[in-house]
Amino acid sequence: MGKFYISTPIYYVNDEPHIGHAYSTVLADVLSRYHRLFGDEVFFSTGTDEHGLKVQEAAKKRKVEPLKHCNETVKRFISLWKKLDISYTKFIRTTEKRHRFVVQNLLTYLYERGDIYFDTYLGKYCIPEERFWTEKDLIDGKCPSCGREVISIEEKNYFFKLSKYRDWLVSYIKENPDFIRPSTRRNEILGFLKNGLNDLCISRPKSRLDWGIEIPFDKKYVTYVWFDALINYISNVGVYRDNDSFQKWWPADVHLVGKDIVTTHAVYWPIMLKSAGFELPRTIFAHGWWLVQESKMSKSVGNVVRPVDMIKKYGSSAFRYVLVRNMTLGSDANFSEEILVETVNSDLANDFGNLLSRLVNMVGRYFDGVLPGVTKPRKADSRLQDRAAALADTVKTSIKGMELNRAIEAVLAFVRQINKYIEDSAPWNIHKKGDTERLGTVLYTACEAFRIANVLFSPVMPGKAEEASRCFGEGIKKQIDHTNTDTSILQWGGLAPGTTLSIQGSLFPRIEKKKEINMEMAPDRGKNMERPVGIEQFQKLDIRVGRILSVEQIKKSKKLYKLNVDIGDEKRQIVAGIAEHYTDEDLIGKQIAVIINLKPAKIMGVESNGMILAASNDNKLTVIGTDREIAVGSRIS
Ligand code: ME8
């Protein structure tokens, strides 16, 4: 039995949790449950980030003390995690005494070791993001991360020597390809480190902000909220306090984060650990962004999705399923209730839920509800059994590779296979012929295959999987328990012939589209097009200077070229419809503008990973390039 330590970010308690928070936490929960299912002992860490200006200001707005504000808001997170069936091991709040003790201990250690020093700071500060920037980081004088105004600040502060560790970090990232995943984020961080690394200001004078952990060697200061927050990952498993636990769990296997906070996790955090003499986490995995109507959720736009509303309408299992099924780990995805309803109706109501009621009904009708046994299995029966065995391995491999939606697709494909097996075997005809032995064999085989599919779906939908398993009796129901690490439940033969089956209504009743969907939330592309684009939306496009290295005509297409384009850190294969406008000689060596963070697509069966920009007029296309040489990979903004 192995062990697996996974963490979510700890969330700010300035507001109630939204779908993004729900997603990261559900994802970590699903991974935790799969690991337990495959026999691992799991530590699943989550919590709340309660210090800093954001929280202080939220409390001020509500005219309550910060701690009171935190105590109230944290309840909304904890209650949501309960509603969402989140099986975390330990919840950490950064205002807890045990955490403060760890942060202060670590600060003292780093200070005594000479990696923290006192200096005057001159910089630009973004209040909402709580981050300092240098002049050259700014975009049009504004915060490069959120696009808002920054203020100039000059003050004395404590600094952490990030710069000292830059070269070490670059080599570490290069030598450990799995340290930052997916590779696009890894390349981003390597790009960020290319231009040097400034030391990090890790204190805030209490005169400006006092809601934080006091710096142990200077009472006039509190700790920068990010420095305090990152430490949660070691403090929740007992560093400095519970050596056995710390030795057992650290280093973490996966820090799951959103792509917004990769720099803090992949630059500050490893250096903090290195300086303190601790091992580094094995992987920092950045998932993509949930968008609503193709845009970022924001209160002012009014498109924030409240997880509590979704759970109330559709239930925890359906909501969890849609979250993990509809986002390829690492890429962005669009959330809409319409898509949710479609997914639930097709995968869960039609394929999965229906199968269960068909099976239980047939056993009811043909065998008085008592599960028959197998006699003389045929090829079709053993094929389904073999597929069940292979399925557990496929799911296991996908989970190890963090390809969650692949795992789900595999289980769903198996469910469809069971449906097909039923159609092909046609138990109703066997019944007419009076071949009870054959009928029993088919129904047992299908029920057992369903049981295995249900077990393999249970990490995604623990609530509904438990409900489904109840049809097969108490013993089977017990299998759907997140503390269960008995892997034998994945083996064929778990159902005992002779068991009485029962059904308690439809597992996933079909959802009537019109009745449930609040139309304001449904996608409305037409309206979207008329809306002006904000700077944040534009900044989401990662446009770089690329150089065309080779050109190849795509077979059977007059218009398409397959290009190999150097974009600095990597080479991309891009399909472009410019074959009628340029010869390969025109293009090779040309510097062009490339959107590099476009979802990969297959065009005429050829993978295209990015898009080159071109202007069109009267059916003529002109590729957009640079008017003088500039380093490949330079950002266009
Ligand atoms: O950044 N789509 O907390 P936070 C997907 N306290 N995930 C999303 C999302 C979206 N639209 N919006 C948020 C902080 N998330 C710090 C973290 S960790 C030591 C400190 C998720 O409340 C995603 O995981 O702003 C993102 O990284 C996190 O919520 C940010 O939560």
Residues whose N, C-alpha, C, O or C-beta is under 5 A from the ligand:
A	BS01	ME8	P9 I10 Y11 Y12 G20 H21 Y23 S24 D49 A229 L230 V257 G258 I261 G288 W289 W290
